[in-house]
């Protein structure tokens, strides 16, 4: 059985309280077992004997109160904050520890490993360098020899070196919203750059995801770099490509038959080595880049609909004209002999007659009376 924590009374010249490695508590040499209830109002921990008599208590500042109401100035340390709260697993991060009751011989550990270069600034502040440690949140503990210690759980988090694995999307231009994925991203993230230019709206989402918006750059493919607050960086080589996004303003003619094959001219800006044109997702044929503002092609076959027209440049940039083209059903004309009068009928794709005109100058819509032209 060994003592693992104790408070020493200068007045009595002995330990006031001892905690053993078996969980027992001793006060003035008497085993009191588990503490019970509270006594002075300002005490946060009380020891009672087997008769429930108050033996000792102390407040949050470490002041000790004995059963004979004698006030002892035995103080244990208190930690209120640690900065920074993250650092490298290799160690060497400079820490500032704030609290109370520190002494010049106070020691500091992280996950039970001693910090180095511990400096006593005053009773409320210590500085120290973190030791090497494993990735994850660790407990910081300050100890005053022969007096007491204080532990602050998850006070400091070790991070490994960051990695950057993907940038989505991988193409775009200024202002494109990006999601970066990887490992060991720290908060607050220091910055993200593309070709050395700072991204905007950088937000740390978690240790594996950062979002931002692409800065301005010339067309080309560039490295993406993420910088953690501890100065370490992660690079995704050729992670983002700047492309030209054309605009589509009109299609002429703006309608055609469902059978396709109609020659159309598309007008807009930023056309460059156009690699494809689609109508409602179907590829046009005979695509020709006439100029930076004009493209010609033949429409593909599609059903009756109003559809979007999309022009894609050779570098992948695309522009869309929403509801830019209307497919219409093909009609047919037939001749018939009706009592010696020639009649022409216009029919839609289903074969239904939509209008009739005869050689007498009369026309008829099915279901309606014959209408003659005025004399």
C-alpha positions as CSV (number, residue, x, y, z in Angstrom):
1,X,0.0,0.0,0.0
2,X,1.5,3.4,-1.0
3,X,0.5,7.0,-0.9
4,X,-0.2,8.4,-4.3
5,X,-1.5,11.9,-3.2
6,X,-1.1,13.9,-0.1
7,X,-1.6,17.3,1.5
8,X,1.0,18.5,4.1
9,X,0.3,20.7,7.1
10,X,3.1,23.0,8.1
11,X,1.4,23.6,11.5
12,X,1.0,19.9,12.3
13,X,4.3,18.9,10.6
14,X,2.6,15.9,9.0
15,X,0.3,15.0,6.0
16,X,-3.2,16.1,6.6
17,X,-4.7,13.9,3.9
18,X,-3.3,10.9,2.1
19,X,-4.8,8.9,-0.8
20,X,-3.5,5.4,-1.3
21,X,-3.1,3.3,-4.4
22,X,-5.9,1.0,-3.1
23,X,-8.4,3.9,-3.0
24,X,-8.3,4.4,0.8
25,X,-8.2,7.9,2.3
26,X,-6.2,8.7,5.5
27,X,-6.6,11.8,7.7
28,X,-4.2,12.4,10.6
29,X,-3.1,8.8,10.2
30,X,-6.6,7.4,10.6
31,X,-8.2,5.4,7.8
32,X,-11.5,7.2,7.0
33,X,-12.6,5.3,4.0
34,X,-14.7,7.2,1.4
35,X,-15.5,10.9,2.0
36,X,-19.0,11.9,2.8
37,X,-21.2,15.1,2.6
38,X,-19.9,18.7,2.7
39,X,-19.3,20.8,5.7
40,X,-18.1,24.5,5.5
41,X,-20.1,26.2,2.7
42,X,-17.0,27.2,0.9
43,X,-15.5,23.7,0.9
44,X,-15.8,21.5,-2.2
45,X,-14.4,18.3,-0.6
46,X,-14.8,16.9,2.9
47,X,-13.3,14.0,4.9
48,X,-15.3,12.5,7.8
49,X,-14.4,9.8,10.2
50,X,-16.5,6.7,10.9
51,X,-18.8,8.7,13.3
52,X,-19.5,11.2,10.5
53,X,-17.6,13.9,12.3
54,X,-15.9,16.5,10.1
55,X,-12.1,15.9,9.9
56,X,-10.9,18.1,7.0
57,X,-12.2,19.9,4.0
58,X,-10.8,22.3,1.3
59,X,-12.1,24.8,-1.1
60,X,-11.4,25.2,-4.9
61,X,-8.4,27.3,-4.2
62,X,-6.6,24.7,-2.1
63,X,-7.3,26.2,1.3
64,X,-7.4,23.5,4.0
65,X,-9.9,23.6,6.9
66,X,-9.3,21.2,9.9
67,X,-11.8,19.8,12.3
68,X,-10.5,22.2,15.1
69,X,-11.4,25.1,12.7
70,X,-7.7,25.9,12.2
71,X,-7.1,27.4,8.7
72,X,-4.0,25.9,7.0
73,X,-2.3,27.6,4.0
74,X,-1.8,24.4,2.1
75,X,-2.6,25.0,-1.5
76,X,-2.6,22.7,-4.5
77,X,-2.2,24.0,-8.0
78,X,-5.1,24.8,-10.4
79,X,-5.0,25.0,-14.2
80,X,-7.6,27.2,-15.9
81,X,-6.3,27.2,-19.5
82,X,-3.6,26.0,-21.8
83,X,-2.5,27.7,-25.1
84,X,-2.1,26.6,-27.8
85,X,-4.4,23.6,-27.6
86,X,-2.8,21.8,-30.5
87,X,0.7,20.8,-31.6
88,X,2.9,18.4,-33.5
89,X,3.4,14.8,-32.4
90,X,7.1,15.5,-32.7
91,X,6.9,17.8,-29.6
92,X,8.5,21.2,-29.1
93,X,5.3,23.2,-29.1
94,X,5.6,26.2,-26.7
95,X,2.8,26.1,-24.0
96,X,1.5,28.8,-21.8
97,X,-0.3,27.4,-18.7
98,X,-2.6,29.7,-16.7
99,X,-4.0,29.0,-13.3
100,X,-3.2,29.5,-9.6
101,X,-0.9,28.5,-6.8
102,X,2.0,27.6,-9.0
103,X,5.5,27.4,-7.4
104,X,9.0,27.5,-8.8
105,X,9.3,23.7,-8.4
106,X,6.0,22.9,-10.2
107,X,6.4,20.1,-12.8
108,X,4.2,19.6,-16.0
109,X,3.4,16.4,-17.9
110,X,1.3,15.6,-21.0
111,X,-0.1,12.0,-21.0
112,X,2.3,11.3,-18.1
113,X,5.4,12.4,-20.2
114,X,7.3,15.3,-18.7
115,X,7.3,18.6,-20.5
116,X,10.7,20.3,-21.0
117,X,11.9,23.8,-20.3
118,X,9.3,24.4,-17.6
119,X,9.6,28.1,-16.5
120,X,7.8,29.5,-13.4
121,X,6.6,33.0,-14.5
122,X,4.6,33.7,-11.4
123,X,2.0,31.9,-9.2
124,X,-0.6,32.2,-12.0
125,X,1.5,31.2,-15.1
126,X,4.0,28.6,-16.3
127,X,5.5,28.1,-19.7
128,X,6.8,24.8,-21.0
129,X,7.6,22.8,-24.2
130,X,5.5,19.8,-25.1
131,X,7.2,16.4,-25.3
132,X,6.7,14.1,-28.3
133,X,3.4,12.2,-28.1
134,X,0.8,10.2,-29.9
135,X,-1.9,11.8,-32.0
136,X,-5.0,12.6,-30.1
137,X,-6.2,14.6,-27.0
138,X,-4.1,14.3,-23.9
139,X,-4.4,15.2,-20.2
140,X,-2.1,17.9,-18.9
141,X,-1.0,17.6,-15.2
142,X,0.8,20.1,-13.0
143,X,2.4,18.9,-9.8
144,X,3.8,20.7,-6.8
145,X,6.1,18.2,-4.9
146,X,4.8,17.2,-1.5
147,X,1.7,19.4,-1.9
148,X,-0.6,18.2,-4.7
149,X,-1.4,18.2,-8.4
150,X,-4.1,19.2,-10.8
151,X,-5.1,17.5,-14.1
152,X,-6.9,19.0,-17.0
153,X,-8.4,16.4,-19.3
154,X,-8.1,16.8,-23.1
155,X,-6.2,20.0,-22.6
156,X,-3.8,19.5,-25.5
157,X,-4.2,17.6,-28.8
158,X,-1.4,16.2,-30.8
159,X,-1.7,16.2,-34.6
160,X,0.4,14.3,-37.1
161,X,1.6,16.0,-40.2
162,X,-1.4,17.0,-42.5
163,X,-2.1,15.3,-45.8
164,X,-4.2,16.6,-48.7
165,X,-5.7,13.9,-50.9
166,X,-8.5,15.4,-53.0
167,X,-9.8,18.8,-54.2
168,X,-13.4,18.7,-55.4
169,X,-14.2,19.9,-58.0
170,X,-10.8,19.7,-59.6
171,X,-11.6,22.2,-62.4
172,X,-13.2,25.7,-62.3
173,X,-12.3,29.3,-62.1
174,X,-12.3,32.2,-59.7
175,X,-14.9,31.8,-57.0
176,X,-15.5,28.1,-57.5
177,X,-16.5,26.5,-54.2
178,X,-14.0,23.8,-53.3
179,X,-14.0,20.9,-50.7
180,X,-10.6,19.7,-49.7
181,X,-10.2,16.3,-48.0
182,X,-7.2,14.8,-46.1
183,X,-6.0,14.2,-42.6
184,X,-4.8,16.1,-39.5
185,X,-6.3,19.5,-40.5
186,X,-6.1,21.8,-37.5
187,X,-8.5,24.5,-36.3
188,X,-8.3,27.4,-37.0
189,X,-6.8,26.5,-40.4
190,X,-4.2,29.1,-41.3
191,X,-4.9,29.2,-45.0
192,X,-5.3,27.5,-48.4
193,X,-3.4,28.6,-51.6
194,X,-3.6,27.7,-55.3
195,X,-0.5,28.7,-57.2
196,X,0.5,30.8,-54.2
197,X,-2.7,32.8,-54.3
198,X,-4.9,32.9,-51.2
199,X,-8.2,31.2,-51.4
200,X,-11.2,33.0,-49.8
201,X,-13.9,31.9,-47.4
202,X,-11.6,29.3,-45.9
203,X,-13.5,27.2,-43.2
204,X,-12.2,24.3,-41.1
205,X,-15.0,21.7,-41.0
206,X,-13.2,18.9,-39.2
207,X,-9.8,17.3,-39.1
208,X,-10.4,15.7,-42.5
209,X,-12.3,18.5,-44.4
210,X,-11.8,22.1,-45.3
211,X,-13.9,24.3,-47.6
212,X,-12.9,27.5,-49.5
213,X,-13.3,29.4,-52.8
214,X,-10.7,29.5,-55.5
215,X,-8.8,32.8,-56.1
216,X,-8.1,34.4,-59.4
217,X,-5.4,32.7,-61.6
218,X,-4.5,32.4,-65.2
219,X,-5.8,29.3,-67.0
220,X,-3.6,26.3,-66.1
221,X,-3.1,23.5,-63.6
222,X,-1.7,24.3,-60.2
223,X,-0.8,22.9,-56.8
224,X,-3.2,23.3,-53.8
225,X,-1.6,23.9,-50.4
226,X,-3.2,23.7,-46.9
227,X,-1.4,25.3,-44.0
228,X,-2.1,24.3,-40.4
229,X,-1.8,26.8,-37.5
230,X,1.4,25.1,-36.3
231,X,3.0,25.9,-39.7
232,X,3.0,22.5,-41.3
233,X,1.7,22.2,-44.8
234,X,0.1,19.6,-47.1
235,X,0.3,19.9,-50.9
236,X,-1.9,18.3,-53.6
237,X,0.3,18.5,-56.8
238,X,-1.7,19.7,-59.8
239,X,-4.8,19.7,-57.7
240,X,-6.8,22.3,-59.5
241,X,-7.2,23.3,-63.1
242,X,-8.4,26.8,-64.1
243,X,-10.6,26.6,-67.2
244,X,-12.5,28.9,-69.5
245,X,-16.3,28.8,-69.0
246,X,-18.1,30.1,-72.1
247,X,-21.5,31.7,-72.1
248,X,-24.3,30.8,-74.5
249,X,-26.8,33.5,-75.4
250,X,-28.9,32.2,-78.4
251,X,-29.5,29.4,-80.8
252,X,-30.8,30.1,-84.3
253,X,-33.2,28.8,-85.3
254,X,-34.5,28.1,-81.8
255,X,-36.7,25.3,-82.9
256,X,-36.5,22.2,-85.2
257,X,-37.9,18.8,-85.9
258,X,-37.7,15.8,-83.6
259,X,-35.9,13.9,-86.3
260,X,-32.8,16.1,-85.8
261,X,-30.3,17.0,-88.5
262,X,-31.2,20.7,-88.4
263,X,-28.3,23.1,-88.9
264,X,-28.1,25.7,-86.2
265,X,-25.8,28.5,-85.2
266,X,-25.0,29.0,-81.5
267,X,-24.0,32.5,-80.4
268,X,-22.2,33.4,-77.1
269,X,-18.7,34.3,-75.7
270,X,-15.6,32.4,-74.7
271,X,-15.9,29.6,-77.2
272,X,-12.5,27.9,-77.6
273,X,-11.7,24.6,-79.5
274,X,-15.3,23.5,-78.7
275,X,-15.3,19.7,-78.0
276,X,-19.0,19.2,-77.9
277,X,-22.5,20.5,-78.0
278,X,-25.5,18.8,-76.4
279,X,-29.3,19.3,-76.7
280,X,-31.1,17.9,-73.7
281,X,-28.0,15.7,-73.0
282,X,-27.9,14.3,-76.6
283,X,-24.7,15.1,-78.6
284,X,-24.9,17.3,-81.7
285,X,-23.0,16.4,-84.8
286,X,-20.7,18.3,-87.2
287,X,-19.6,20.7,-84.5
288,X,-17.5,23.6,-85.8
289,X,-15.9,26.4,-83.8
290,X,-16.4,29.4,-86.1
291,X,-15.0,32.0,-83.7
292,X,-14.9,32.9,-80.0
293,X,-18.6,34.0,-80.3
294,X,-20.0,31.5,-82.8
295,X,-20.4,27.7,-83.1
296,X,-22.4,25.7,-85.7
297,X,-23.7,22.1,-85.5
298,X,-26.5,19.7,-86.5
299,X,-29.1,18.9,-83.9
300,X,-29.5,15.3,-82.6
301,X,-32.9,13.5,-82.8
302,X,-35.1,13.9,-79.6
303,X,-38.7,13.8,-78.7
304,X,-41.0,16.8,-78.5
305,X,-39.6,19.1,-75.7
306,X,-37.9,22.3,-74.8
307,X,-34.4,21.5,-73.7
308,X,-31.1,23.0,-72.5
309,X,-28.2,23.6,-74.9
310,X,-24.7,23.1,-73.5
311,X,-21.4,24.1,-75.2
312,X,-18.2,22.5,-73.8
313,X,-14.8,24.0,-74.6
314,X,-11.7,21.9,-75.1
315,X,-10.4,22.5,-71.6
316,X,-13.7,21.3,-70.0
317,X,-15.3,24.6,-69.4
318,X,-19.0,24.6,-70.2
319,X,-21.8,27.1,-70.7
320,X,-25.5,26.4,-70.7
321,X,-28.5,28.1,-72.4
322,X,-31.5,26.9,-70.4
323,X,-34.6,26.1,-72.5
324,X,-32.6,27.1,-75.5
325,X,-34.1,24.9,-78.1
326,X,-37.6,23.5,-78.9
327,X,-38.2,20.2,-80.6
328,X,-41.4,20.1,-82.6
329,X,-43.3,17.1,-84.2
330,X,-43.0,16.6,-87.9
331,X,-46.2,17.2,-89.9
332,X,-47.2,15.6,-93.3
333,X,-49.3,16.7,-96.3
334,X,-51.5,14.2,-98.2
335,X,-53.7,14.7,-101.3
336,X,-57.1,13.1,-101.7
337,X,-60.0,13.2,-104.2
338,X,-63.2,14.2,-102.4
339,X,-66.0,14.4,-105.0
340,X,-63.7,15.9,-107.6
341,X,-62.2,18.4,-105.2
342,X,-58.6,18.1,-104.3
343,X,-58.0,18.2,-100.5
344,X,-54.7,18.6,-98.7
345,X,-54.3,17.3,-95.1
346,X,-51.7,18.2,-92.6
347,X,-51.1,15.4,-90.1
348,X,-48.9,15.2,-87.0
349,X,-46.6,12.3,-86.1
350,X,-49.4,10.3,-84.7
351,X,-51.2,10.4,-88.0
352,X,-54.0,12.7,-86.7
353,X,-55.2,15.3,-89.2
354,X,-54.7,18.8,-87.8
355,X,-56.1,20.8,-90.8
356,X,-57.6,20.3,-94.3
357,X,-57.6,22.7,-97.3
358,X,-59.3,21.9,-100.6
359,X,-59.0,23.3,-104.1
360,X,-62.1,25.4,-103.6
361,X,-60.3,27.5,-101.0
362,X,-62.0,26.0,-98.1
363,X,-60.2,24.8,-95.0
364,X,-61.3,22.8,-92.1
365,X,-60.1,21.9,-88.6
366,X,-61.3,18.4,-87.6
367,X,-64.5,18.7,-85.6
368,X,-65.2,22.2,-86.9
369,X,-67.4,23.5,-89.8
370,X,-65.9,24.1,-93.2
371,X,-64.7,27.7,-93.5
372,X,-64.5,29.4,-96.9
373,X,-62.3,32.3,-97.9
374,X,-64.1,35.6,-98.4
375,X,-65.0,36.7,-102.0
